Amino acid sequence: MSVKPVKAISIIGMMSELEKVIKFCGDSQAFHPDDAMSFYTNTQKFVPLADKNPYSAPLQNLKSTAELAGIKLEYVKLKNFTVSSGGVLKYVKFFTSKIESLINQRLLDQQNIDNCKRIIEEVEHFVGQNINFTELFDCKYINPTFGRIPKESYEKLTNYSDDPYVIFFPFTNDETHYWGAYFSPPEQKQHTDRIFSSLYFEKLDVPHIAGTPENYKKQLETQLVQLKQALDKTNRLIEIFWNAEKDKCMMYYSKLEELDSYHEIKRYVYKYHKSFILVGWIPAENEEFFTRQLDGIRSVEYSLSDGKDELKHSPPVIMKNPPFFKLYEYYVKMYGLPCYNEVDPTPLVALTYTLFFGIMFGDMGQGLVVAIVGALMWKLKKMEIGRILVPCGIAGMCFGFLYGSVFGFENVLNPVYKALFGIDGKLIEVMDSNTINMIIYSSVGIGFVTIAIVMLINIFSSLKRRDFESAFFGANGVAGFVFYVSLVLGLVCQMFLGIPLMNIFYVVGLIILPLVLMFLREPLGKLVSGEKNWQPAKWGEYCVQSFFELFEMCLSYVTNTMSFLRVGAYVLVHAGMMLVVFTLAEMVGGAVGYTLIVIIGNGIVMALEALLVAIQVLRLDYYEIFSRFYVGEGRPFKPVTARKENQ
């Protein structure tokens, strides 16, 4: 697949028409603004339109206020909503001020409730002490103060034994505090309060008419009921107000979202006297719609150009893939988006990742579990990796059928093979010595075929980018492809098939000549591109550098191909790990012990191997495949549109 074609659009018009253009571009949800100055050469008289966004602060205030009130704002589609921007701001100010006043009242009610609960808890420490707050406060020559003091501070009171006014009478205590009171004459109250304050004494606010602690507690409990009723009333007022304003508020909120988002387009607008200039990108499929709408705006002129003609401006990328391939865009985006004139590697990633995962994780039962877990990860948590695990798990089931493995049981499918194919054993006996050799050779063969295909992709991609050096003379270009394929086929025919292919003409024409071309790739690439200064500044320095680079290229062919041995290695590792599980189960013995070990072992193998296989396959894609043809320096197509987080 490839990226969707886009077009650069340059819009010029009178400042009086700017708002119409911006609204249209925003409503289209298909306009990606760009820096106009990079598209023009003579820009001395262009001035950026540095208008402050008047909508961001009210929008943020509305969102934060709604969040405090427990209100969920949702974007709704607007139809026939003709309120001006001033009207939107006026309503939002009214709504937020009303909600804020109710929120403040609710916070005050909750604060009063919390304070009342705290005092009730403190008064409980004086219940049953046979005291009367009112009588003590009525004393003329002594002032009581009730509260609590930390145990550490209580022990420090011995330091004030010489002061007759510093006396604390404890009533009850807990693990950290003593609860009680101290008494002082009116003329010594400031002195005593200062000392107890330094000892971290916490005062209990008790009114003079409190009566006994029991009566005071009842008064507080009655007050607590009233405060809770007040809080319920405030919550009902918020609910009533929201129910009355909900539909209206959603429309104004959505309009404010649009105004805020669309105003961001102004950051890309430049003024020239009384005119404006706006440049951006649109999908090629939207060209007719855009031109038809812009034709209806007076004084507006525009020009369009294909993205392939504007490569120096790095056209934004819209990836276009069928549903199955689209799942794997997640991995491609992690590495980097393709450039506009580059081959999209998503289909290759989808095929290789699914195939390699299935080969390395071949077990019907465990593959089914992986697919189910992946589906749940996507369904419940919306994890992108979950969607990828579904086809990978299915691929594991398919190869598990070939290997004859179901949760590590190797003979369960024998009756199926007998019925379908008329054979007594499995299709592929993984642990057989002959099969092990076949798996190793097949892994290398898979690596060879994959690398050869990737080289062909690089040739095509390089030609699209007009990078002739990489296409014809690079390690992954035509010269590299001929060298690699000829060398591998020649060695295989000579060493394994008994075909004497490596004669003098074959070696010189298909191995040595490509090496020479790769050695001279830089000057040859410049010659093909038509550059005049194609010769290196210093031939000696160039030859030394090219020699070591060529040596590194040759090593990379070997290491990259051998890296695919991990595909076959994990087939054997999986079988070996399950063999260990069943050996341990047989050692434990007994139906319960055997079953428990098999279940736990399968769980450990699935978790461990699924993680390792997922990482190793991704490594093959990134380092052995992407490194040969993929640049990944594209930028995403981000059209300006109202933010619809809740849709």
C-alpha positions in Angstrom: 0.0 0.0 0.0 1.0 3.6 -0.1 0.2 7.0 1.5 -2.8 8.9 0.3 -2.0 11.7 -2.2 -2.2 15.2 -0.8 -2.1 18.6 -2.4 -0.7 21.9 -1.3 -3.2 24.7 -1.4 -2.3 28.4 -1.3 -5.2 30.8 -0.5 -5.0 34.6 -0.9 -7.8 37.0 -0.2 -9.0 40.2 1.5 -8.8 40.4 5.3 -12.5 40.9 5.4 -13.0 37.4 4.1 -10.5 35.7 6.4 -13.0 34.5 9.0 -15.1 32.8 6.3 -12.0 31.0 5.0 -10.9 29.9 8.4 -14.4 28.7 9.3 -14.6 26.7 6.0 -11.1 25.2 6.5 -12.0 24.2 10.0 -15.4 22.8 9.2 -13.9 20.7 6.4 -11.8 18.8 8.9 -9.4 18.2 6.1 -7.1 21.2 6.2 -3.5 20.9 7.5 -2.1 24.4 7.8 1.6 25.0 7.1 4.1 27.9 7.2 3.3 30.1 4.3 6.7 31.7 4.4 8.5 28.5 3.3 6.4 28.5 0.1 7.3 32.0 -1.0 10.7 33.6 -1.7 10.0 37.4 -1.4 8.4 37.6 2.1 9.7 41.0 3.4 6.4 42.7 3.3 4.5 39.8 4.9 3.5 40.3 8.5 2.2 37.4 10.8 -1.3 37.8 12.1 -0.5 37.7 15.8 -4.1 37.9 17.2 -4.4 36.6 20.7 -6.8 33.6 21.1 -9.8 35.0 23.0 -11.4 31.6 23.3 -8.7 29.4 25.0 -9.1 30.9 28.5 -12.9 30.8 28.6 -12.8 27.2 27.2 -10.3 26.1 29.9 -12.4 27.8 32.6 -15.6 26.1 31.4 -13.9 22.7 31.3 -12.3 23.0 34.8 -15.6 24.4 36.3 -17.6 21.5 34.8 -15.1 19.0 36.1 -15.3 20.4 39.6 -19.1 20.2 39.4 -19.0 16.6 38.2 -20.4 17.6 34.8 -19.3 15.7 31.6 -19.1 18.0 28.6 -19.5 16.3 25.2 -19.0 17.6 21.8 -22.2 17.6 19.7 -22.7 18.3 16.0 -24.0 21.8 15.5 -26.9 22.4 13.1 -28.3 25.9 12.4 -26.3 27.3 15.3 -25.9 31.0 14.3 -24.9 32.6 17.6 -22.0 35.0 17.3 -18.6 34.5 19.0 -19.6 37.3 21.4 -22.8 35.6 22.3 -20.9 32.3 22.9 -18.5 34.0 25.3 -21.4 35.8 27.1 -23.2 32.6 27.7 -20.1 30.7 28.8 -19.4 33.5 31.3 -23.0 33.3 32.7 -22.8 29.5 32.9 -19.4 29.3 34.6 -20.2 32.1 37.1 -23.5 30.4 38.1 -21.8 27.0 38.5 -18.8 28.5 40.3 -21.1 30.1 42.9 -22.9 26.8 43.5 -19.6 25.0 43.7 -18.3 27.5 46.2 -21.4 27.0 48.3 -21.0 23.2 48.1 -17.4 23.5 49.2 -18.5 25.7 52.1 -21.2 23.2 53.1 -18.7 20.3 52.9 -16.2 22.3 55.0 -18.8 23.0 57.7 -19.7 19.2 57.7 -16.1 18.2 58.1 -15.5 20.7 60.8 -18.6 19.6 62.7 -17.5 15.9 62.4 -14.1 16.9 63.8 -15.6 18.6 66.8 -17.9 15.7 67.5 -14.9 13.4 67.5 -13.1 15.7 69.9 -16.0 16.1 72.3 -16.4 12.4 72.6 -13.2 12.4 74.6 -14.9 14.4 77.3 -18.2 12.4 77.4 -18.6 10.7 80.8 -16.2 13.0 82.7 -18.9 14.6 84.8 -18.1 18.1 83.7 -20.2 21.0 82.6 -18.8 23.3 80.1 -21.2 26.1 80.8 -20.6 26.2 84.6 -16.8 26.3 84.0 -17.0 29.1 81.5 -19.2 31.1 84.0 -16.5 31.1 86.5 -15.4 34.7 87.3 -11.8 34.2 88.5 -10.7 31.4 86.2 -10.7 30.7 82.5 -10.8 27.1 81.3 -9.3 25.9 77.9 -10.2 22.5 76.5 -8.3 20.5 73.9 -5.5 18.0 73.4 -1.8 18.0 73.8 0.8 15.5 72.3 2.2 12.9 74.6 5.7 14.2 74.1 4.6 17.7 75.1 2.7 16.4 78.1 5.9 14.9 79.4 7.6 18.3 79.0 5.1 20.0 81.4 7.5 18.9 84.2 9.8 21.6 83.0 7.2 24.2 84.2 6.7 22.7 87.7 7.7 26.1 89.2 5.0 27.9 87.3 1.7 27.6 89.3 -0.4 28.6 86.3 0.9 25.9 84.0 -1.2 22.9 85.0 -2.9 20.5 82.6 -5.7 18.1 83.8 -5.9 15.1 81.5 -9.3 13.4 81.1 -8.7 10.7 78.5 -5.9 9.8 76.2 -5.1 7.8 73.0 -1.9 6.6 71.4 -0.7 10.1 70.5 -2.5 12.7 72.6 -3.9 13.5 76.0 -7.3 15.2 76.1 -8.1 17.6 78.9 -8.0 21.2 80.0 -5.8 23.8 81.7 -7.1 26.7 83.9 -5.7 30.2 84.4 -6.7 33.5 86.0 -7.8 36.1 83.5 -4.7 38.2 84.1 -2.4 35.2 83.4 -4.3 33.8 80.4 -2.0 35.3 77.7 1.0 33.9 79.5 -0.5 30.4 79.9 -1.8 30.3 76.4 1.6 31.2 75.0 3.3 28.4 76.9 0.7 25.8 75.9 0.9 27.0 72.3 4.6 26.3 72.3 3.8 22.8 73.5 1.5 22.3 70.4 -1.7 22.3 72.4 -4.8 22.2 70.1 -7.7 24.1 71.4 -11.3 22.7 71.2 -13.8 25.4 70.3 -16.6 25.0 72.9 -19.3 27.7 73.2 -20.3 29.1 76.6 -23.7 27.6 76.3 -22.6 24.1 75.5 -23.7 22.5 78.7 -22.4 19.0 79.4 -20.3 17.2 76.8 -23.2 14.8 76.3 -25.6 17.7 75.5 -23.0 19.5 73.4 -22.5 16.3 71.3 -26.3 16.0 70.7 -26.4 19.7 69.6 -23.5 19.0 67.2 -25.2 15.9 65.8 -28.4 17.9 65.2 -26.3 20.6 63.5 -24.6 17.9 61.4 -27.9 16.7 60.1 -28.8 20.3 59.1 -25.5 20.8 57.4 -25.9 17.6 55.3 -29.4 18.8 54.3 -27.9 22.1 53.2 -25.3 20.2 51.1 -28.0 18.0 49.5 -29.9 21.2 48.7 -26.9 22.7 47.0 -26.3 19.5 45.0 -29.9 19.5 43.9 -29.6 23.1 42.8 -26.5 22.1 40.7 -28.5 19.2 39.2 -31.5 21.3 38.5 -29.5 24.0 36.8 -27.5 21.5 34.7 -30.7 19.7 33.6 -32.1 23.0 32.5 -29.0 24.1 30.7 -27.5 20.8 29.5 -28.5 20.8 25.8 -27.8 24.5 25.5 -24.5 24.3 27.3 -23.4 21.4 25.0 -24.0 23.5 21.9 -22.2 26.5 23.3 -19.3 24.3 24.5 -19.1 22.7 21.1 -19.1 26.0 19.4 -16.4 27.3 21.7 -14.3 24.2 20.9 -14.6 25.0 17.2 -13.8 28.7 17.7 -10.8 27.8 19.8 -9.5 25.2 17.4 -10.2 27.2 14.2 -8.5 30.2 15.7 -5.3 28.2 15.7 -5.3 28.5 11.9 -4.6 32.2 12.3 -1.1 31.4 13.6 -0.3 30.4 10.1 -1.9 33.5 8.4 0.2 36.3 7.1 -0.9 39.8 6.2 0.1 41.8 3.1 -1.5 45.3 3.3 -5.2 44.4 3.3 -4.8 40.9 2.1 -4.0 37.6 3.8 -2.1 34.5 2.7 -2.8 31.0 4.1 -1.1 27.8 2.9 -1.8 24.2 3.9 -2.4 20.7 2.7 -5.6 18.8 1.8 -6.2 15.2 0.7 -6.3 15.1 -3.1 -9.8 13.5 -2.9 -11.1 16.7 -1.3 -9.9 19.0 -4.1 -13.2 19.4 -5.8 -15.0 20.1 -2.5 -12.4 22.7 -1.5 -12.4 24.5 -4.8 -16.2 24.6 -5.0 -16.4 26.1 -1.6 -13.6 28.6 -2.1 -15.1 29.7 -5.4 -18.1 30.9 -3.4 -16.1 33.3 -1.3 -15.7 36.7 -2.9 -12.1 38.0 -3.4 -10.5 34.7 -2.7 -8.0 33.2 -5.1 -6.2 29.9 -4.7 -3.7 27.6 -6.3 -3.0 23.9 -5.9 0.0 21.7 -6.5 0.6 18.0 -6.1 2.4 16.7 -3.1 5.0 15.0 -5.3 5.9 18.4 -6.7 6.4 19.9 -3.3 8.7 17.3 -1.7 11.0 20.0 -0.4 8.2 21.1 1.9 7.7 17.6 3.3 4.1 16.9 2.6 2.2 15.5 5.6 1.4 11.8 5.4 -2.0 10.0 5.5 -1.5 6.3 5.7 -3.8 4.2 3.6 -4.1 0.5 4.4 -6.8 -2.3 4.4 -8.2 -3.2 7.9 -5.7 -6.1 8.5 -2.6 -4.1 7.5 -3.9 -1.0 9.4 -3.5 -2.9 12.7 0.3 -2.8 12.2 0.5 1.0 11.6 1.0 1.1 15.4 4.5 -0.4 15.0 5.3 1.6 11.9 4.4 4.9 13.7 6.6 3.9 16.7 9.6 3.8 14.3 8.5 6.8 12.3 6.0 7.7 9.5 7.1 7.1 5.9 8.0 10.1 3.9 5.5 11.2 1.3 7.6 9.8 -1.6 8.5 6.6 0.3 7.1 3.1 0.3 4.8 2.4 3.2 6.2 -0.6 5.0 3.0 -1.4 6.9 1.9 -4.4 4.6 5.4 -5.9 4.9 5.4 -5.5 8.7 1.9 -7.0 8.9 2.9 -10.1 6.9 6.3 -10.7 8.4 5.3 -10.0 12.0 2.3 -12.3 11.8 4.2 -15.0 10.0 7.3 -15.0 12.2 5.2 -14.8 15.4 3.2 -17.8 14.3 6.3 -19.8 13.4 8.0 -19.0 16.7 4.9 -19.4 18.9 3.4 -22.5 17.3 0.9 -24.0 19.7 -2.9 -24.3 19.0 -4.0 -23.9 22.6 -1.6 -21.2 23.6 -2.2 -19.3 20.4 -5.9 -19.3 21.1 -5.3 -17.9 24.6 -3.0 -15.2 23.2 -5.7 -14.2 20.6 -8.4 -14.1 23.4 -6.1 -12.1 25.7 -5.3 -9.7 22.8 -9.0 -9.2 22.1 -9.7 -8.4 25.7 -6.8 -6.0 25.9 -8.3 -4.1 23.0 -11.9 -4.4 24.1 -11.4 -3.4 27.7 -8.3 -1.2 27.7 -8.1 -0.1 24.0 -4.5 -1.2 23.9 -3.2 -1.2 20.3 -1.0 -4.2 21.0 -4.1 -6.2 21.8 -5.4 -5.9 18.3 -2.1 -7.1 16.9 -2.0 -10.1 19.2 -5.3 -11.4 17.8 -4.0 -12.3 14.3 -0.6 -13.3 15.9 -2.4 -15.7 18.1 -4.3 -17.1 15.2 -1.1 -17.6 13.3 0.3 -19.4 16.3 -2.7 -21.7 16.2 -2.1 -22.5 12.5 1.5 -23.4 13.0 0.6 -25.2 16.2 -1.6 -27.4 14.0 1.5 -28.1 11.8 3.6 -28.9 14.8 0.9 -30.9 16.5 1.1 -29.0 19.7 -1.9 -28.2 21.9 -0.9 -26.6 25.3 2.3 -28.7 24.9 0.5 -32.0 24.4 2.2 -33.4 21.3 -0.1 -36.3 20.3 -3.6 -34.8 20.8 -4.0 -34.1 17.0 -2.8 -37.5 15.8 -6.4 -38.7 15.1 -7.0 -35.6 13.1 -3.9 -36.1 11.0 -5.0 -39.7 10.4 -8.5 -38.7 9.3 -7.3 -35.8 7.1 -4.0 -36.9 5.7 -3.9 -40.7 6.4 -0.6 -40.4 8.4 0.1 -41.9 11.8 2.4 -39.1 13.1 2.5 -35.4 13.1 3.0 -33.2 10.0 6.2 -31.7 11.5 8.0 -33.5 14.4 9.9 -30.5 15.9 12.2 -32.4 18.2 13.3 -34.9 15.6 17.0 -34.6 14.6 16.3 -34.3 10.9 13.6 -31.8 11.5 15.9 -29.6 13.7 18.3 -29.3 10.7 15.4 -28.5 8.4 14.2 -25.8 10.8 17.7 -24.2 11.0 18.1 -24.3 7.2 14.6 -23.0 6.7 15.3 -20.1 9.1 18.3 -19.0 7.1 16.3 -19.4 3.9 13.5 -17.2 5.3 16.1 -14.6 6.1 17.6 -14.8 2.6 14.2 -14.4 0.9 13.1 -11.6 3.3 16.3 -9.6 2.8 16.2 -10.1 -1.0 12.6 -8.8 -1.1 13.5 -5.9 1.1 16.3 -5.0 -1.3 13.8 -4.9 -4.2 11.6 -2.7 -2.1 14.5 -0.4 -1.4 15.3 -0.2 -5.2 11.7 0.9 -5.9 11.6 3.3 -2.9 14.9 4.9 -3.8 13.8 5.4 -7.4 10.6 7.1 -6.1 12.8 9.4 -4.0 15.2 9.8 -7.0 18.0 8.6 -4.9 20.0 6.9 -7.7 23.0 6.2 -5.6 21.0 4.0 -3.2 18.9 2.5 -6.0 21.7 1.3 -8.3 24.9 1.2 -6.3 24.0 0.9 -2.7 24.4 -2.1 -0.5 20.6 -2.6 -0.8 20.4 -1.4 -4.4 20.7 -3.3 -7.7 24.4 -3.9 -7.2 23.9 -5.2 -3.6 21.0 -7.3 -4.7 22.9 -9.0 -7.5 25.9 -9.6 -5.2 23.9 -11.0 -2.3 21.6 -13.2 -4.4 24.4 -14.5 -6.7 26.7 -15.3 -3.7 24.0 -17.2 -1.8 22.7 -19.1 -4.8 26.2 -19.9 -6.0 27.3 -21.2 -2.6 24.1 -23.3 -2.2 24.4 -24.8 -5.6 28.1 -25.5 -5.2 28.0 -26.9 -1.7 24.6 -28.6 -1.3 23.2 -29.3 -4.7 26.4 -30.3 -6.5 25.9 -27.8 -9.3 29.3 -26.2 -10.3 27.8 -22.7 -10.7 30.8 -20.7 -9.3 32.8 -20.4 -12.5 35.1 -17.5 -13.4 32.4 -15.7 -15.5 29.8 -16.1 -12.7 32.2 -14.8 -10.0 33.5 -11.9 -12.0 30.2 -10.8 -13.5 27.8 -11.4 -10.6 30.0 -11.0 -7.5 33.2 -9.0 -8.1 31.6 -6.4 -10.5 28.8 -5.6 -8.1 31.4 -5.2 -5.3 33.3 -2.7 -7.5 30.1 -0.8 -8.2 29.3 -0.6 -4.5 32.9 0.5 -3.9 32.4 3.4 -6.3 28.8 4.1 -5.4 29.2 7.7 -4.4 30.9 9.1 -7.6 28.7 6.8 -9.8 25.6 8.0 -8.0 26.5 11.6 -8.7 27.3 10.8 -12.3 23.9 9.2 -12.8 22.2 12.2 -11.1 23.9 14.5 -13.5 26.1 16.3 -10.9 29.2 18.0 -12.3 31.4 17.7 -9.2 31.1 13.9 -9.1 34.8 13.1 -8.2 35.8 12.8 -4.5 38.0 15.6 -3.2 40.7 13.1 -2.3 40.7 9.7 -4.0 43.1 8.1 -1.5 40.9 9.1 1.4 37.8 8.0 -0.4 39.3 4.6 -1.3 40.3 3.9 2.3 36.9 4.9 3.7 35.0 3.0 1.0 37.0 -0.2 1.6 36.0 -0.3 5.3 32.4 0.6 4.4 32.4 -2.2 1.9 33.8 -4.6 4.4 31.1 -3.7 6.9 28.4 -4.2 4.2 29.7 -7.7 3.5 29.6 -8.5 7.2 26.1 -7.1 7.5 24.9 -9.5 4.8 26.1 -12.4 6.9 24.9 -11.1 10.3 21.5 -10.0 9.0 20.9 -13.4 7.4 22.1 -15.3 10.4 19.9 -13.1 12.6 16.9 -14.9 11.2 18.1 -18.1 13.0 16.2 -16.8 16.0 13.0 -17.7 14.1 13.9 -21.4 14.1 15.5 -21.2 17.5 12.3 -20.2 19.2 10.5 -23.1 17.6 12.9 -25.4 19.3 12.9 -23.3 22.5 9.1 -23.5 22.7 9.2 -27.3 22.4 12.0 -27.6 24.9 10.3 -25.4 27.5 7.1 -27.5 27.2 9.2 -30.7 27.5 10.6 -29.3 30.8 7.0 -28.5 32.0 5.8 -32.1 31.4 8.9 -33.6 32.9 8.3 -31.7 36.1 4.6 -32.7 36.0 5.6 -36.3 35.8 8.1 -36.0 38.6 5.4 -34.5 40.9 2.9 -37.2 39.9 -0.7 -37.6 41.0 -3.6 -36.2 39.0 -3.9 -33.0 41.0 -0.2 -32.3 41.0 0.3 -33.2 37.4 -2.6 -31.0 36.3 -1.5 -28.1 38.5 2.1 -28.1 37.1 0.9 -28.4 33.5 -1.5 -25.4 34.0 1.1 -23.2 35.8 3.8 -24.2 33.3 1.6 -23.3 30.4 0.9 -20.0 31.9 4.6 -19.2 32.5 5.6 -20.4 29.0 2.8 -18.3 27.4 3.6 -15.1 29.3 7.4 -15.4 28.9 7.5 -16.6 25.3 4.8 -14.3 24.0 6.7 -11.3 25.4 10.1 -12.6 24.0 8.7 -13.5 20.6 6.9 -10.2 20.3 10.1 -8.3 21.0 12.3 -10.5 18.8 10.0 -10.3 15.8 9.8 -6.5 16.2 13.6 -6.4 16.4 13.8 -8.4 13.1 11.4 -5.9 11.5 13.2 -2.8 12.8 16.8 -3.8 12.5 17.0 -6.4 9.7 14.2 -5.1 7.5 13.6 -1.4 8.1 17.3 -0.6 8.1 17.6 -1.7 4.5 15.0 0.5 2.9 13.0 2.7 5.3 13.8 6.3 6.2 10.7 7.0 8.4 11.1 10.8 8.6 7.6 11.7 7.5 5.2 13.9 9.5 1.5 13.1 10.2 -1.4 14.8 8.5 -3.1 16.8 11.2 -6.2 18.6 10.0 -7.5 21.4 12.2 -10.8 20.3 13.7 -12.7 20.9 17.0 -11.3 18.5 19.6 -13.8 15.7 20.1 -12.3 13.8 23.0 -15.6 12.4 24.1 -17.0 11.3 20.7 
